[in-house]
């Protein structure tokens, strides 16, 4: 059963959605690459090992015998932490999924803005038949796939993603909703317009004219 979260917590909204996105793409047979996560973990764990080894040898051998190596360990430790920070902020930059299916490559990064309950995605894709990466930016309110009592509802999220991202729509055509408008960066407006009373009235008028 899905966990209930607080709708006023942007980190909870984003983290829950971030976790759902790779799971959905993996269910569509996209093969996820863990290269970026592996590098980040390697940097982090190496720094921890250096800190632990420095403490151990300093404790067992004493300061006089280890001060030269401790100085180098401190340099390496801060160097690795600097590399870790750079990797997180300037290389990954919010990356939550990178992978491929049938030679088609897909990379997705997410972000939010302070006090704005909107999910922003930067999508980069490259088809097997092309050498050019295409980039698009899409967004939608979290309320589109979170219920009023704080539960994540997968279906609307999957429909939004399949309708907005071409490669995902090709892999899951049953979830493509034309009203959302594939490739549009203004998904929210399209969705709201389709649900507004004026749109419904207009639709009814068209139906009567056809009749």
TORPARO-583638 format. One record per residue (C-alpha): residue in three letters; x, y, z; residue number from 1. Coordinates in Angstrom, 1 decimal, padded with zeros to 4 digits. Layout:
<pts>
+------+--------+--------+--------+-------+
: semi :     c1 :     c2 :     c3 : mitor :
+------+--------+--------+--------+-------+
:  ALA :      X :      Y :      Z :   NUM :
...
+------+--------+--------+--------+-------+
</pts>
This chain:
<pts>
+------+--------+--------+--------+-------+
: semi :     c1 :     c2 :     c3 : mitor :
+------+--------+--------+--------+-------+
:  UNK :  000.0 :  000.0 :  000.0 :     1 :
:  UNK :  001.2 :  003.5 : -000.8 :     2 :
:  UNK :  002.5 :  005.7 :  002.0 :     3 :
:  UNK :  000.6 :  008.8 :  002.9 :     4 :
:  UNK :  002.6 :  012.0 :  002.8 :     5 :
:  UNK :  002.0 :  015.6 :  003.8 :     6 :
:  UNK :  000.8 :  017.6 :  000.7 :     7 :
:  UNK :  002.5 :  020.7 :  002.2 :     8 :
:  UNK :  005.9 :  019.1 :  002.1 :     9 :
:  UNK :  007.6 :  019.7 : -001.3 :    10 :
:  UNK :  010.5 :  017.4 : -000.5 :    11 :
:  UNK :  008.1 :  014.5 :  000.2 :    12 :
:  UNK :  006.1 :  015.2 : -003.0 :    13 :
:  UNK :  009.2 :  015.4 : -005.1 :    14 :
:  UNK :  010.9 :  012.4 : -003.5 :    15 :
:  UNK :  007.9 :  010.2 : -003.9 :    16 :
:  UNK :  007.4 :  011.2 : -007.5 :    17 :
:  UNK :  011.2 :  010.7 : -008.2 :    18 :
:  UNK :  011.0 :  007.2 : -006.9 :    19 :
:  UNK :  007.9 :  006.4 : -008.9 :    20 :
:  UNK :  009.4 :  007.5 : -012.3 :    21 :
:  UNK :  012.2 :  004.9 : -012.6 :    22 :
:  UNK :  009.9 :  002.2 : -011.4 :    23 :
:  UNK :  007.4 :  003.0 : -014.1 :    24 :
:  UNK :  010.1 :  003.2 : -016.9 :    25 :
:  UNK :  011.6 : -000.1 : -015.7 :    26 :
:  UNK :  008.2 : -001.7 : -016.0 :    27 :
:  UNK :  008.2 : -000.6 : -019.7 :    28 :
:  UNK :  011.5 : -002.5 : -020.2 :    29 :
:  UNK :  013.7 :  000.6 : -020.2 :    30 :
:  UNK :  017.1 : -000.6 : -019.0 :    31 :
:  UNK :  018.4 :  001.9 : -016.3 :    32 :
:  UNK :  022.0 :  002.9 : -016.2 :    33 :
:  UNK :  023.4 :  003.2 : -012.7 :    34 :
:  UNK :  026.7 :  004.8 : -013.8 :    35 :
:  UNK :  026.0 :  008.2 : -012.2 :    36 :
:  UNK :  024.9 :  006.7 : -008.9 :    37 :
:  UNK :  027.8 :  004.3 : -008.8 :    38 :
:  UNK :  030.3 :  007.2 : -009.2 :    39 :
:  UNK :  028.6 :  009.2 : -006.5 :    40 :
:  UNK :  028.6 :  006.2 : -004.1 :    41 :
:  UNK :  032.3 :  005.4 : -004.9 :    42 :
:  UNK :  033.3 :  009.0 : -004.1 :    43 :
:  UNK :  031.3 :  009.0 : -000.9 :    44 :
:  UNK :  032.4 :  005.6 :  000.4 :    45 :
:  UNK :  036.1 :  006.2 : -000.5 :    46 :
:  UNK :  036.0 :  009.4 :  001.6 :    47 :
:  UNK :  034.5 :  007.5 :  004.5 :    48 :
:  UNK :  037.1 :  004.7 :  004.2 :    49 :
:  UNK :  039.9 :  007.3 :  004.3 :    50 :
:  UNK :  038.5 :  009.0 :  007.4 :    51 :
:  UNK :  038.0 :  005.6 :  009.2 :    52 :
:  UNK :  041.5 :  004.4 :  008.3 :    53 :
:  UNK :  043.1 :  007.7 :  009.4 :    54 :
:  UNK :  041.3 :  007.5 :  012.8 :    55 :
:  UNK :  042.3 :  003.8 :  013.2 :    56 :
:  UNK :  046.0 :  004.3 :  012.5 :    57 :
:  UNK :  046.2 :  007.4 :  014.5 :    58 :
:  UNK :  044.6 :  005.6 :  017.5 :    59 :
:  UNK :  046.7 :  002.5 :  017.3 :    60 :
:  UNK :  050.1 :  004.0 :  016.2 :    61 :
:  UNK :  050.0 :  007.5 :  017.6 :    62 :
:  UNK :  050.2 :  010.9 :  016.2 :    63 :
:  UNK :  054.0 :  011.0 :  015.7 :    64 :
:  UNK :  054.1 :  008.0 :  013.4 :    65 :
:  UNK :  051.0 :  008.9 :  011.4 :    66 :
:  UNK :  051.0 :  012.7 :  011.1 :    67 :
:  UNK :  052.6 :  012.7 :  007.6 :    68 :
:  UNK :  050.1 :  010.2 :  006.3 :    69 :
:  UNK :  047.3 :  012.0 :  008.2 :    70 :
:  UNK :  048.1 :  015.2 :  006.4 :    71 :
:  UNK :  047.8 :  013.5 :  003.0 :    72 :
:  UNK :  044.6 :  011.7 :  004.1 :    73 :
:  UNK :  043.0 :  015.0 :  005.0 :    74 :
:  UNK :  044.0 :  016.4 :  001.6 :    75 :
:  UNK :  042.5 :  013.4 : -000.2 :    76 :
:  UNK :  039.4 :  013.5 :  002.0 :    77 :
:  UNK :  038.5 :  017.1 :  001.2 :    78 :
:  UNK :  039.4 :  016.5 : -002.4 :    79 :
:  UNK :  036.9 :  013.6 : -002.6 :    80 :
:  UNK :  034.2 :  015.6 : -000.8 :    81 :
:  UNK :  034.8 :  018.4 : -003.3 :    82 :
:  UNK :  034.5 :  016.0 : -006.2 :    83 :
:  UNK :  031.4 :  014.5 : -004.6 :    84 :
:  UNK :  029.7 :  017.9 : -004.3 :    85 :
:  UNK :  030.7 :  018.8 : -007.9 :    86 :
:  UNK :  029.3 :  015.6 : -009.2 :    87 :
:  UNK :  026.0 :  016.0 : -007.4 :    88 :
:  UNK :  025.4 :  019.7 : -008.4 :    89 :
:  UNK :  027.1 :  020.1 : -011.8 :    90 :
:  UNK :  027.1 :  016.6 : -013.4 :    91 :
:  UNK :  024.0 :  014.8 : -012.1 :    92 :
:  UNK :  022.0 :  018.1 : -011.6 :    93 :
:  UNK :  018.9 :  016.4 : -010.4 :    94 :
:  UNK :  019.2 :  013.3 : -012.6 :    95 :
:  UNK :  016.7 :  010.7 : -011.6 :    96 :
:  UNK :  016.8 :  008.4 : -014.6 :    97 :
:  UNK :  019.1 :  007.5 : -017.5 :    98 :
:  UNK :  018.7 :  004.5 : -019.6 :    99 :
:  UNK :  017.7 :  003.0 : -022.9 :   100 :
:  UNK :  015.3 :  000.8 : -024.7 :   101 :
:  UNK :  015.9 : -000.8 : -028.1 :   102 :
:  UNK :  018.8 :  001.6 : -028.7 :   103 :
:  UNK :  016.7 :  004.7 : -027.8 :   104 :
:  UNK :  018.3 :  006.7 : -025.0 :   105 :
:  UNK :  016.5 :  008.6 : -022.3 :   106 :
:  UNK :  017.7 :  010.9 : -019.6 :   107 :
:  UNK :  015.4 :  012.7 : -017.1 :   108 :
:  UNK :  016.2 :  015.3 : -014.4 :   109 :
:  UNK :  013.7 :  016.7 : -011.9 :   110 :
:  UNK :  013.5 :  019.9 : -009.8 :   111 :
:  UNK :  011.1 :  022.0 : -007.8 :   112 :
:  UNK :  011.0 :  025.7 : -007.0 :   113 :
:  UNK :  010.5 :  027.0 : -003.4 :   114 :
:  UNK :  006.9 :  027.2 : -002.3 :   115 :
:  UNK :  005.6 :  026.1 : -005.7 :   116 :
:  UNK :  003.9 :  022.7 : -005.8 :   117 :
:  UNK :  004.9 :  022.0 : -009.4 :   118 :
:  UNK :  007.0 :  019.2 : -010.7 :   119 :
:  UNK :  009.6 :  020.2 : -013.4 :   120 :
:  UNK :  011.3 :  017.7 : -015.6 :   121 :
:  UNK :  014.1 :  018.2 : -018.1 :   122 :
:  UNK :  013.9 :  015.4 : -020.7 :   123 :
:  UNK :  016.8 :  014.5 : -023.0 :   124 :
:  UNK :  016.3 :  011.8 : -025.6 :   125 :
:  UNK :  018.0 :  010.3 : -028.6 :   126 :
:  UNK :  016.6 :  007.8 : -031.0 :   127 :
:  UNK :  018.7 :  004.9 : -032.3 :   128 :
:  UNK :  018.4 :  006.3 : -035.8 :   129 :
:  UNK :  019.7 :  009.7 : -034.8 :   130 :
:  UNK :  022.9 :  011.2 : -033.5 :   131 :
:  UNK :  021.2 :  014.3 : -032.1 :   132 :
:  UNK :  019.9 :  014.6 : -028.5 :   133 :
:  UNK :  016.6 :  016.4 : -028.1 :   134 :
:  UNK :  015.8 :  018.3 : -025.0 :   135 :
:  UNK :  012.4 :  019.4 : -023.7 :   136 :
:  UNK :  011.1 :  020.8 : -020.4 :   137 :
:  UNK :  007.7 :  019.8 : -019.0 :   138 :
:  UNK :  005.9 :  020.5 : -015.8 :   139 :
:  UNK :  002.7 :  019.6 : -014.0 :   140 :
:  UNK :  001.2 :  020.2 : -010.5 :   141 :
:  UNK :  001.7 :  017.5 : -007.9 :   142 :
:  UNK : -002.1 :  017.5 : -007.3 :   143 :
:  UNK : -002.4 :  015.9 : -010.7 :   144 :
:  UNK : -001.3 :  012.6 : -009.3 :   145 :
:  UNK : -001.6 :  013.0 : -005.5 :   146 :
:  UNK : -005.0 :  012.5 : -003.9 :   147 :
:  UNK : -006.4 :  015.1 : -001.5 :   148 :
:  UNK : -005.5 :  012.9 :  001.5 :   149 :
:  UNK : -001.8 :  012.6 :  000.4 :   150 :
:  UNK : -001.6 :  009.3 : -001.5 :   151 :
:  UNK :  000.3 :  008.9 : -004.7 :   152 :
:  UNK : -001.9 :  007.7 : -007.6 :   153 :
:  UNK :  000.2 :  006.1 : -010.3 :   154 :
:  UNK : -002.2 :  006.2 : -013.3 :   155 :
:  UNK : -002.4 :  010.0 : -013.8 :   156 :
:  UNK :  001.3 :  010.3 : -013.4 :   157 :
:  UNK :  001.9 :  007.6 : -016.0 :   158 :
:  UNK : -000.5 :  009.2 : -018.3 :   159 :
:  UNK :  001.2 :  012.5 : -018.0 :   160 :
:  UNK :  004.6 :  011.1 : -018.6 :   161 :
:  UNK :  003.5 :  008.9 : -021.5 :   162 :
:  UNK :  001.7 :  011.8 : -023.1 :   163 :
:  UNK :  004.5 :  014.3 : -022.7 :   164 :
:  UNK :  007.6 :  012.1 : -023.5 :   165 :
:  UNK :  007.7 :  010.6 : -026.9 :   166 :
:  UNK :  009.8 :  007.6 : -026.1 :   167 :
:  UNK :  007.6 :  006.7 : -023.1 :   168 :
:  UNK :  004.5 :  007.1 : -025.2 :   169 :
:  UNK :  005.8 :  004.8 : -027.8 :   170 :
:  UNK :  006.6 :  002.2 : -025.1 :   171 :
:  UNK :  003.2 :  002.6 : -023.4 :   172 :
:  UNK :  000.6 :  003.9 : -025.9 :   173 :
:  UNK : -002.3 :  002.8 : -023.8 :   174 :
:  UNK : -001.4 :  005.6 : -021.3 :   175 :
:  UNK : -001.2 :  008.4 : -023.9 :   176 :
:  UNK : -003.9 :  011.0 : -023.4 :   177 :
:  UNK : -004.2 :  013.3 : -026.3 :   178 :
:  UNK : -005.9 :  016.0 : -024.2 :   179 :
:  UNK : -002.6 :  016.4 : -022.3 :   180 :
:  UNK : -000.7 :  017.1 : -025.5 :   181 :
:  UNK :  002.5 :  015.3 : -026.1 :   182 :
:  UNK :  005.5 :  017.5 : -026.2 :   183 :
:  UNK :  003.8 :  020.5 : -024.7 :   184 :
:  UNK :  005.6 :  022.3 : -021.9 :   185 :
:  UNK :  002.2 :  023.6 : -020.7 :   186 :
:  UNK :  000.6 :  020.4 : -019.6 :   187 :
:  UNK : -001.2 :  022.0 : -016.7 :   188 :
:  UNK : -003.2 :  024.4 : -018.8 :   189 :
:  UNK : -004.2 :  021.7 : -021.2 :   190 :
:  UNK : -005.4 :  019.5 : -018.5 :   191 :
:  UNK : -007.3 :  022.2 : -016.6 :   192 :
:  UNK : -008.9 :  023.4 : -019.8 :   193 :
:  UNK : -010.2 :  019.9 : -020.6 :   194 :
:  UNK : -011.8 :  019.8 : -017.1 :   195 :
:  UNK : -013.1 :  023.4 : -017.0 :   196 :
:  UNK : -016.9 :  024.1 : -017.2 :   197 :
:  UNK : -016.5 :  026.3 : -020.2 :   198 :
:  UNK : -014.7 :  023.4 : -022.1 :   199 :
:  UNK : -017.5 :  021.0 : -021.1 :   200 :
:  UNK : -020.1 :  023.5 : -022.3 :   201 :
:  UNK : -018.2 :  024.0 : -025.6 :   202 :
:  UNK : -018.0 :  020.2 : -026.0 :   203 :
:  UNK : -021.7 :  019.9 : -025.4 :   204 :
:  UNK : -022.5 :  022.6 : -027.9 :   205 :
:  UNK : -020.3 :  020.8 : -030.5 :   206 :
:  UNK : -022.1 :  017.6 : -029.8 :   207 :
:  UNK : -025.5 :  019.2 : -030.3 :   208 :
:  UNK : -024.4 :  020.8 : -033.6 :   209 :
:  UNK : -023.2 :  017.4 : -034.8 :   210 :
:  UNK : -026.5 :  015.9 : -033.8 :   211 :
+------+--------+--------+--------+-------+
</pts>
